Amino acid sequence: MKECVFFVVAVCVCQISFAQMDCPSSQELQTALRQVHKLLTAHETSYIQSLRNLRKKLNLLKTNTTKSNVKSGSNRNATCPLPEPLENGRRLGGVLTVGHEVHFLCSPGYELVGSETRVCHESLSWSGPEPYCKLAGQADSSVTSPVTPAPAPSPAPLPDFVRASRCIHLQGSTHCTCEVGYALTGTDNSICTDIDECELYRRTQSVRLCMHNCVNTAGSYHCVCPHGYKLGRDYHSCQDIDECETGQQSCTQAQVCVNTYGGYECVAAQCPHFRNATYVKTSALRCERNPCMVWDKACIQAPSSVSFQYMAVVSNMSAPRVLFRVSAARLLGDTLRFGLLGNRGRRHFSVQRSGQTMGQLLLVTPPQGPATLYAEVEMSELEKRKLLGRYVTKVTLFVSPYTF
């Protein structure tokens, strides 16, 4: 019937086709249909045979599994008796089937006597002697008969760094998990032990977990900062506390508070003493020389002004680095010279000209703290090599013991 329908449709299609196309004859169509029918029949036979083979394999697997369960099911599902409660201590592990372990811990102030770990044997008995807790330092009166320890008000909780795991028993298998910050330990995964993130990160990472110190806690960790710093919003970095700004300093009214990294300094600038020259303090950090007599060369050669500059840097700061610049308000002579006075600071500092009327102090080596470094920068003004005035800046650099 199907072949006839297909033949009629094919004839109709050929009748409405273009005149120049040739249509197959009815005999050719029937031959093609028979070949398709044979192909489909062969595929159907192969599929049915494969399905039968698969059913046989499934039935065989089911039979073998049933026999295996009959042989070993009794021991696998059987459980050892529940161990006696540990007075002044605690038992870890709730799986009592063959091959699983239970662990015992004593409360603080007590010592464990007996097996710390017991395994459920196929004979449905526990390995090792039954444990008990005795007072620390108390001698045993009998090896075979446990001494009943003095009663405690209440059993102490399990140490925070060791916790029992959470186990699910499903279809003959056990799956145990731990809280965040803990890892499974023990042969039967019945105990969760705290992960020391500080030590783990120190061994496996090239950068530090905390900017200063890392403190491991039960299930987590936290960062701490040194005195004079506060923990940043990211809970990892340390930020300096400006004691001068927040009022957490004890400087007197005659002193100036200088904030440093991790602390502060109370400074009081003192005007210098030069031969035949006197100074007046025009601000907390600046002294001006009083006018000199025309004939008094010693007074004229003394600095016209002395300024004080206090700065704070971290230890091992990168160098070279410009610390500050000094310039002349107006140029009276034809020459300006910049340099360092004496030998103080030459190891760490250098002075160079940065413009026609400007010089700058450079830090040339990374400072190691804690330390206090000093330098005196001199700017001299000359007219036809004749000294018109000297201007000195005394620099004090407070180097922190920390690199942040």
C-alpha positions as CSV (number, residue, x, y, z in Angstrom):
1,M,0.0,0.0,0.0
2,K,2.8,2.4,0.9
3,E,4.6,1.6,-2.3
4,C,1.4,2.4,-4.3
5,V,0.9,5.7,-2.6
6,F,4.5,6.6,-3.1
7,F,4.2,5.6,-6.8
8,V,1.1,7.7,-7.3
9,V,2.8,10.7,-5.7
10,A,5.9,10.2,-7.8
11,V,3.8,10.1,-11.0
12,C,2.0,13.3,-10.0
13,V,5.2,15.0,-9.3
14,C,6.6,14.0,-12.6
15,Q,3.5,15.2,-14.4
16,I,3.8,18.7,-12.9
17,S,7.6,18.8,-13.5
18,F,9.3,20.7,-16.2
19,A,8.9,19.1,-19.6
20,Q,12.7,18.7,-20.1
21,M,13.2,16.5,-16.9
22,D,12.9,12.7,-17.2
23,C,10.8,10.8,-14.6
24,P,11.8,7.3,-13.4
25,S,9.6,4.4,-14.5
26,S,7.3,2.6,-12.1
27,Q,9.6,-0.5,-12.2
28,E,12.6,1.6,-11.1
29,L,10.6,3.2,-8.3
30,Q,9.4,-0.2,-7.0
31,T,13.0,-1.5,-7.0
32,A,14.2,1.5,-5.0
33,L,11.4,1.0,-2.5
34,R,12.4,-2.7,-2.0
35,Q,16.0,-1.7,-1.3
36,V,14.9,0.9,1.3
37,H,12.6,-1.6,2.9
38,K,15.4,-4.2,3.2
39,L,17.8,-1.5,4.7
40,L,15.3,-0.5,7.4
41,T,14.5,-4.1,8.2
42,A,18.2,-4.9,8.7
43,H,18.6,-1.8,11.0
44,E,15.6,-2.8,13.1
45,T,16.9,-6.4,13.5
46,S,20.3,-5.1,14.7
47,Y,18.7,-2.7,17.2
48,I,16.4,-5.4,18.7
49,Q,19.4,-7.8,19.1
50,S,21.5,-5.0,20.8
51,L,18.6,-4.3,23.2
52,R,18.4,-8.0,24.1
53,N,22.1,-8.2,24.8
54,L,22.0,-5.1,27.0
55,R,19.1,-6.6,29.0
56,K,21.0,-9.8,29.5
57,K,24.1,-7.8,30.8
58,L,21.9,-5.8,33.2
59,N,20.2,-8.9,34.6
60,L,23.6,-10.5,35.1
61,L,25.0,-7.5,36.9
62,K,22.0,-7.3,39.1
63,T,22.3,-11.0,40.0
64,N,26.0,-10.6,40.9
65,T,25.4,-7.5,43.0
66,T,22.6,-9.3,44.9
67,K,24.9,-12.3,45.6
68,S,27.7,-10.0,46.8
69,N,25.4,-8.1,49.1
70,V,24.1,-11.4,50.6
71,K,27.7,-12.5,51.3
72,S,29.0,-9.3,52.8
73,G,26.0,-7.2,53.6
74,S,25.7,-8.5,57.2
75,N,29.1,-7.2,58.2
76,R,28.9,-4.0,56.2
77,N,25.6,-2.9,57.8
78,A,26.3,-4.2,61.2
79,T,27.6,-1.8,63.8
80,C,29.7,-2.0,66.9
81,P,28.1,-1.1,70.3
82,L,28.0,2.5,71.2
83,P,31.1,3.3,73.3
84,E,30.5,4.4,76.9
85,P,30.4,8.2,77.3
86,L,33.8,9.7,78.2
87,E,33.5,11.5,81.5
88,N,35.4,14.8,81.5
89,G,35.9,14.4,77.8
90,R,34.3,13.9,74.5
91,R,34.0,11.3,71.7
92,L,34.4,12.3,68.0
93,G,32.8,10.3,65.2
94,G,29.3,9.0,64.9
95,V,29.8,6.2,62.3
96,L,29.8,2.8,64.2
97,T,30.0,0.5,61.2
98,V,32.9,-2.0,60.5
99,G,36.1,-0.3,59.6
100,H,35.3,3.2,60.9
101,E,37.0,5.0,63.8
102,V,36.0,7.0,66.8
103,H,38.3,9.4,68.6
104,F,38.5,10.5,72.2
105,L,39.6,13.9,73.7
106,C,39.8,14.9,77.3
107,S,38.8,18.3,78.7
108,P,41.5,20.8,79.7
109,G,43.2,19.7,82.9
110,Y,42.7,16.0,82.2
111,E,44.9,13.4,80.5
112,L,43.7,10.5,78.3
113,V,44.4,7.0,79.5
114,G,43.8,4.2,77.0
115,S,43.2,4.3,73.2
116,E,42.9,7.7,71.6
117,T,41.4,6.1,68.5
118,R,39.4,2.8,68.4
119,V,38.4,1.0,65.2
120,C,35.2,-1.2,64.7
121,H,36.4,-4.7,63.8
122,E,34.4,-7.3,61.8
123,S,33.8,-9.1,65.1
124,L,31.7,-6.0,66.0
125,S,34.1,-5.1,68.8
126,W,36.2,-2.0,69.4
127,S,40.0,-2.2,69.1
128,G,42.2,-1.2,72.1
129,P,41.4,-0.6,75.7
130,E,38.5,1.6,76.8
131,P,39.8,5.1,77.4
132,Y,39.1,7.4,80.3
133,C,40.2,10.8,81.5
134,K,42.3,11.4,84.7
135,L,43.4,14.6,86.3
136,A,46.7,15.9,84.9
137,G,49.6,14.8,87.0
138,Q,47.6,12.2,88.9
139,A,49.2,8.7,89.1
140,D,47.3,5.6,88.1
141,S,46.4,3.4,91.0
142,S,45.7,0.4,88.8
143,V,46.5,-0.5,85.2
144,T,43.5,-2.8,84.7
145,S,41.0,-0.9,86.8
146,P,40.6,2.7,85.8
147,V,40.6,5.3,88.5
148,T,37.4,7.3,88.6
149,P,38.5,10.9,88.2
150,A,37.1,13.7,90.3
151,P,33.9,15.0,88.8
152,A,34.0,18.3,86.9
153,P,31.2,20.9,87.0
154,S,30.5,20.3,83.3
155,P,32.5,18.8,80.4
156,A,34.5,21.4,78.6
157,P,33.6,22.0,74.9
158,L,35.7,20.6,72.2
159,P,38.8,22.7,71.4
160,D,37.9,25.3,68.7
161,F,40.7,24.1,66.4
162,V,39.3,20.6,66.3
163,R,35.7,19.8,65.4
164,A,33.6,16.9,64.5
165,S,32.8,16.5,60.8
166,R,29.3,16.5,59.3
167,C,28.7,13.1,57.7
168,I,25.8,11.9,55.5
169,H,25.2,8.1,55.1
170,L,23.6,7.3,51.7
171,Q,23.3,3.9,50.0
172,G,26.1,2.3,51.9
173,S,28.6,5.2,51.5
174,T,29.5,8.0,53.8
175,H,30.2,11.6,52.8
176,C,31.8,14.0,55.3
177,T,32.3,17.7,55.1
178,C,33.8,20.5,57.3
179,E,32.9,24.1,58.0
180,V,34.8,26.8,56.1
181,G,38.3,27.1,57.4
182,Y,38.6,23.4,58.4
183,A,39.9,20.3,56.7
184,L,39.0,16.6,57.1
185,T,41.6,14.5,59.0
186,G,41.7,11.0,60.3
187,T,41.4,7.8,58.3
188,D,37.6,7.9,58.3
189,N,37.3,11.7,58.0
190,S,35.5,12.0,61.3
191,I,37.5,15.0,62.5
192,C,37.9,18.5,61.1
193,T,41.1,20.3,61.9
194,D,41.6,24.1,61.6
195,I,43.5,25.3,58.5
196,D,46.4,27.6,59.4
197,E,45.8,30.2,56.6
198,C,48.8,32.3,57.8
199,E,51.3,29.5,57.5
200,L,49.7,28.1,54.3
201,Y,49.8,31.4,52.6
202,R,53.4,32.1,53.7
203,R,54.6,28.8,52.2
204,T,52.6,28.9,48.9
205,Q,52.3,32.6,48.0
206,S,54.9,35.1,47.0
207,V,53.0,38.0,48.6
208,R,51.9,38.4,52.2
209,L,48.4,37.7,53.4
210,C,48.7,40.6,55.9
211,M,50.7,43.8,55.6
212,H,52.1,43.3,59.1
213,N,51.3,40.2,61.2
214,C,48.8,37.4,60.5
215,V,47.1,35.7,63.5
216,N,45.5,32.3,62.9
217,T,42.1,31.7,64.6
218,A,39.7,28.8,64.7
219,G,38.4,28.5,61.2
220,S,39.8,31.8,60.0
221,Y,42.5,34.4,60.6
222,H,42.9,38.1,61.1
223,C,45.5,40.7,60.5
224,V,47.0,43.0,63.1
225,C,49.0,46.2,62.7
226,P,51.8,47.6,64.9
227,H,51.2,50.4,67.4
228,G,50.5,53.7,65.6
229,Y,48.7,52.0,62.7
230,K,45.1,51.0,62.2
231,L,43.7,48.2,60.0
232,G,42.5,49.3,56.6
233,R,39.1,48.8,55.2
234,D,40.3,45.7,53.3
235,Y,41.3,44.1,56.7
236,H,44.7,43.4,55.3
237,S,46.6,46.7,55.0
238,C,47.8,49.0,57.7
239,Q,47.3,52.8,57.7
240,D,49.3,55.3,59.7
241,I,47.4,57.1,62.5
242,D,48.1,60.9,62.4
243,E,48.4,61.5,66.1
244,C,49.0,65.2,65.5
245,E,45.7,65.5,63.6
246,T,43.6,63.4,65.9
247,G,45.0,64.9,69.1
248,Q,46.6,61.7,70.4
249,Q,49.8,63.5,71.2
250,S,51.4,65.1,74.3
251,C,53.4,67.9,72.8
252,T,53.6,71.2,74.8
253,Q,52.6,74.6,73.3
254,A,56.3,75.4,72.8
255,Q,56.7,72.3,70.7
256,V,55.7,71.3,67.2
257,C,54.0,67.9,66.6
258,V,55.5,66.0,63.7
259,N,53.6,62.9,62.5
260,T,55.8,59.9,61.7
261,Y,54.9,56.5,60.3
262,G,53.8,54.6,63.4
263,G,54.1,57.5,65.9
264,Y,54.9,61.2,66.3
265,E,57.7,63.5,67.5
266,C,57.6,66.7,69.5
267,V,60.2,69.1,68.3
268,A,61.3,72.6,69.3
269,A,63.5,74.6,66.9
270,Q,66.3,76.5,68.5
271,C,67.9,79.4,66.9
272,P,71.7,79.0,66.2
273,H,74.5,80.8,67.9
274,F,77.1,82.5,65.7
275,R,79.9,84.9,66.6
276,N,78.7,88.5,66.7
277,A,75.3,87.5,65.3
278,T,72.0,87.3,67.0
279,Y,68.7,85.8,65.8
280,V,65.1,86.3,66.4
281,K,62.4,83.5,66.0
282,T,60.0,84.7,63.4
283,S,58.0,81.5,63.3
284,A,58.0,78.1,65.0
285,L,60.4,76.8,62.3
286,R,62.3,79.8,61.2
287,C,65.0,82.2,62.7
288,E,66.1,85.5,61.1
289,R,69.4,87.2,61.8
290,N,69.4,90.7,63.2
291,P,71.0,93.4,61.1
292,C,74.8,93.5,61.2
293,M,77.2,96.4,61.4
294,V,78.9,97.2,58.1
295,W,82.3,96.5,59.4
296,D,81.4,93.3,61.2
297,K,82.5,90.6,58.8
298,A,81.8,87.7,61.3
299,C,78.2,88.8,61.6
300,I,77.8,89.3,57.8
301,Q,79.1,85.8,57.1
302,A,76.6,84.2,59.5
303,P,73.5,82.8,57.8
304,S,70.8,85.4,57.1
305,S,68.1,82.9,58.0
306,V,67.9,79.4,59.4
307,S,64.8,77.2,58.6
308,F,63.9,73.9,60.0
309,Q,62.4,71.1,58.0
310,Y,61.0,67.9,59.6
311,M,60.1,64.9,57.4
312,A,59.0,61.3,57.9
313,V,59.6,58.4,55.5
314,V,59.2,54.6,55.6
315,S,62.1,52.2,56.0
316,N,63.8,51.1,52.8
317,M,62.1,53.7,50.7
318,S,63.2,53.7,47.1
319,A,66.0,56.1,46.0
320,P,67.1,58.4,44.5
321,R,64.1,60.6,45.5
322,V,63.6,64.4,45.8
323,L,62.7,65.3,49.3
324,F,62.2,69.0,49.0
325,R,63.2,72.1,47.0
326,V,64.6,75.5,48.1
327,S,64.6,78.7,46.1
328,A,65.4,82.4,46.4
329,A,62.4,84.7,46.5
330,R,64.3,87.3,44.4
331,L,67.8,87.2,43.0
332,L,69.9,90.2,44.2
333,G,73.3,89.0,43.1
334,D,74.5,87.3,39.9
335,T,75.2,83.8,41.4
336,L,73.4,81.3,43.5
337,R,75.2,78.3,45.0
338,F,73.6,75.2,46.6
339,G,75.4,72.6,48.8
340,L,75.6,70.5,51.9
341,L,77.2,71.9,55.1
342,G,79.7,69.7,56.9
343,N,79.8,65.9,56.6
344,R,76.4,65.2,58.2
345,G,74.1,63.5,55.7
346,R,76.5,63.1,52.8
347,R,76.1,59.3,52.9
348,H,72.3,59.6,52.4
349,F,71.7,63.0,50.8
350,S,72.8,65.1,47.8
351,V,72.1,68.6,46.7
352,Q,71.7,69.7,43.1
353,R,70.5,72.7,41.1
354,S,67.0,72.2,39.5
355,G,66.6,75.7,38.1
356,Q,68.1,79.2,37.8
357,T,66.9,80.1,41.3
358,M,66.1,76.7,42.7
359,G,68.0,73.7,44.3
360,Q,66.7,70.4,45.6
361,L,67.7,67.9,48.3
362,L,67.8,64.3,47.1
363,L,67.8,61.0,49.1
364,V,70.4,58.9,47.3
365,T,70.3,55.7,49.3
366,P,67.3,53.8,50.8
367,P,67.2,54.5,54.5
368,Q,66.9,51.6,57.0
369,G,64.8,52.3,60.1
370,P,64.3,53.0,62.8
371,A,66.7,56.0,62.4
372,T,66.9,59.8,62.4
373,L,69.0,61.4,59.7
374,Y,70.2,65.0,59.5
375,A,71.4,67.3,56.7
376,E,72.0,71.0,56.4
377,V,71.3,72.6,53.0
378,E,73.0,76.0,52.3
379,M,72.0,78.4,49.6
380,S,74.6,81.2,49.1
381,E,74.0,84.4,47.1
382,L,77.0,86.2,45.6
383,E,77.7,89.4,43.5
384,K,81.0,89.3,41.7
385,R,82.1,86.5,44.0
386,K,81.3,88.7,47.0
387,L,78.9,87.0,49.6
388,L,75.6,88.8,49.9
389,G,73.8,86.3,52.1
390,R,73.6,82.7,53.3
391,Y,70.4,80.8,53.9
392,V,70.5,77.5,55.7
393,T,67.8,74.8,56.0
394,K,68.3,72.1,58.7
395,V,66.6,68.9,57.6
396,T,65.6,66.2,60.0
397,L,64.4,62.9,58.5
398,F,62.5,60.4,60.8
399,V,62.8,56.9,59.3
400,S,60.1,54.4,60.4
401,P,61.0,50.9,61.5
402,Y,58.3,49.6,59.0
403,T,58.2,49.6,55.2
404,F,54.6,50.9,55.1
